[in-house]
Amino acid sequence: MADHTEADWNWAFYKELVEDVDENRNIIQCISCGKCVGDCPAAKVSTFNSRKIIQKVLRGDKCVLKDSDIWHCYLCERCKRVCPKENINIPLLIINLRNESFKRGYGPRYTDLRKYVEMSERFLTKGTVLEEPLGENLPQERIDELNIICDFARIKYVFKASKEKQKLKRKKSEGK
Amino acid sequence: MDFNNLALDLREIEKENPENPLDYFKEKKLCLFNACLEKYFPGVRWGFQDLLEELQLESSTCVNQSCCSGTFFQRNLITRAQFSAINERNLSEMNQQADIAFFSCNGCYNSLLRGRDFLKNPEVRGKTQDILNSISKEVEGERYPGIYNILENPKLKLVHDLDFLYLIRNDVLNTLKFDLRNLKVAVHYGCHYLNQSRDKKTLDSYLGSKNKLEGLIELFGGIPVDYQERESCCGWGASQLLINPREALKVTYNKLKSAENVGADFLLMPCPTCLYTLSKPEYRNNIEKWFGEKLEIPTIHLNELISILRGCEEERCISLTQKTPRLEEIFEIITQQ
């Protein structure tokens, strides 16, 4: 059976999508005015449409997690600024939808995340996203702390694909 | 616990020091937050440091401060609690050595404020503290947990360079050797400056037009020019430029084209991430390849511009590793007075 038909109103799935994050429950107040789309940078250059995404979430439409649209958001927070409702935080909703999408294995293609391999490596080995920081390097003790903070995070899995990590792995297995 | 009190209250400073707001900063310990992108534009930090020195304000950087991790949070590579923990760790370190932290990057500034904002949620706060508790410290062979805590009332206040420079604009003006010679300047504020939740205190400050850059341009002898894409994104879009480069560069193209079209001599901004996006030669080349137009409008960070106007040496205060298009031309125009 298809995940979604226009007739679906899946309250349970809607709850599942919004219950993790307090603020996301506020989207039930959305009046669908479309202000968020009107000045959205992503909407100007792609099919990204926050109003439609919110409608899908409110309907409990499972397609929302499979659609590539959620990955086109610029997270610029302009929608949050122009929304006439006070407590609707669309960028946070998008981040949460992306999380749910990741969890169900619909996330971005590997090639998209590959761009993050080097940045993740630098962050977890130097504490910066660029080659070397301007000025002094972060002390090793502080880098260790960052690694503890990031335990079990996706950044660690992305880091595993890095050359540095592969080198360490090879060294370890050669030593055995 | 107050999670809203991190941003330095500029109105209060103006009220208390109407004659010279700079006085407020004297005797205060100042710290410059290291933004990763300053690596490409060292003048953004050095120029600012140099200005503080001339104003007889002592500043330092925090060797224990890491990247703000905004880029990883925005790509779902770390959780909200991990993001908040990284920022709380940075806050704790800076709080030990300074009273005020300055930010040259919209992204870093937004990360610190946003990380703090997330702590309003009790669940995130609990998880963040648990993560911080897991960081242990070794003393004489023994490990002790919990060297970082969520700060209840940090003495540290955060301020964006643009807000500070505008606040003390008359003192900045006094340090200038050159003026803008009626150059036409288009401004780009950047999304994370324009759409700051920090400004939500009043409807006017949140929704109202931001115009500090224009104020500074006029003060420095330039002419601010309006253009259609003034408020639009630079195109970086939380790494959209890496993931969907063609779409994202269309946003960049629109911005540059619109500013070039009104005859702006250069585009001025307060953020090195926006500067990177709007100036990188590879991106300009792709714009030409994909949209058939070579756009050459120069781009400058506010800190760099002030350095040029102060007559600082080009090598120290203007982008070294990533020369933005035609920047030298602007440098020549200003400094040949």
Interface residues (C-beta under 8 A of the other chain):
Chain A: V21 D22 E23 D39 P41 A42 K44 V45 S46 W71 H72 C73 Y74 L75 C76 E77 R78 K80 R81 V82 I95 R98 N99 F102 G107 P108 D112 L113 K115 Y116 M119 S120 F123 G127 T128 V129 L130 E131 E132 P133 L134 G135 E136 L138 P139 R142 I143 E145 L146 I148 I149 C150 D151 A153 R154 I155 V158
Chain B: N34 C36 L37 E38 K39 Y40 P42 R45 T61 V63 N64 Q65 S66 C67 S69 T71 F72 F73 Q74 R75 N76 L77 I78 T79 R80 Q82 A85 I86 R89 N121 E123 I131 L132 S134 I135 C191 H192 L194 N195 S197 Y206 L207 E231 S232 C233 G235 G237 A238 S239 Q240 L242 I243 N244 E247 A248 K250 V251 N254
